[in-house]
Amino acid sequence: MSTTTATSSSSALPSSLFNSSSTSSDKTNEAADRFLKLLVTQMQNQDPLNPMDNAQMTSQMAQISTVTGIEKLNTTMEGVGSSFSQMQLMQGVSLVGHQVVVEGNQLSMTDGSGIGGFEINSAATNVTVEIKDAGGKVVDTIDLGAAKAGQHGFEWTPSTAANSSSYTFSVKAKVGSTELPATSLVTDHVDAVTTKDGTLNLQLRNGGEVAYSKVKALS
């Protein structure tokens, strides 16, 4: 089940954070009571000439203790998981309205200029960026020169000949003639946050839904 939040205004904490599993606890206590009654009855009716072995009685008590402990542990973990999901969503609300950096190749156009970025794991002696129009045709190439390992950004202003409003880009990084892996990065606006199966996702204005774990940087 998904929960969607599109505002960062304050609200009361969900009641699920304070729910206790009284039903599960009652069942556990009933099981323990039944065991103790059976154990006492067994001791009262045992053969005096062949009494219950101490090791046997200890083993039975250990078994019920183990079952009770596991039940309590499961209840505790369920509560922790529920609380974590709720707190994760509350934290995600603060991202609404902010810009994030994620993987992608769609240029963010603002005031006639495009902004993009890339990430490389090691230093490159030369980095070039190819700008493509909506049809995939290369309309410009930017030579960024050498670049250190890490994240980098660039800005591009289209010429009068390139009048498309939708541009993508690809990055090529090299050390000499050896090509290095390069990840294209874009900025996007967070419009909402959702949780699904315990995972926090962001609803981006241009890039659709993306997992929070995929966010490279916040601004």
CORKA-V500973 format. One record per run of one state. SS is the DSSP state (A for helix, B for strand, O for the rest). FROM is the first residue (numbers start at 1). TO is the last residue. If there is no record, write none. Layout:
# CORKA-V500973
ss=SS from=FROM to=TO
ss=SS from=FROM to=TO
This chain:
# CORKA-V500973
ss=O from=1 to=1
ss=B from=2 to=5
ss=O from=6 to=14
ss=A from=15 to=18
ss=O from=19 to=21
ss=A from=22 to=44
ss=O from=45 to=47
ss=A from=48 to=50
ss=O from=51 to=53
ss=A from=54 to=93
ss=O from=94 to=98
ss=B from=99 to=103
ss=O from=104 to=105
ss=B from=106 to=106
ss=O from=107 to=107
ss=B from=108 to=110
ss=O from=111 to=112
ss=B from=113 to=120
ss=O from=121 to=123
ss=B from=124 to=132
ss=O from=133 to=137
ss=B from=138 to=147
ss=O from=148 to=149
ss=B from=150 to=157
ss=O from=158 to=167
ss=B from=168 to=175
ss=O from=176 to=177
ss=B from=178 to=180
ss=O from=181 to=181
ss=B from=182 to=196
ss=O from=197 to=198
ss=B from=199 to=204
ss=O from=205 to=207
ss=B from=208 to=211
ss=A from=212 to=214
ss=O from=215 to=216
ss=B from=217 to=218
ss=O from=219 to=219
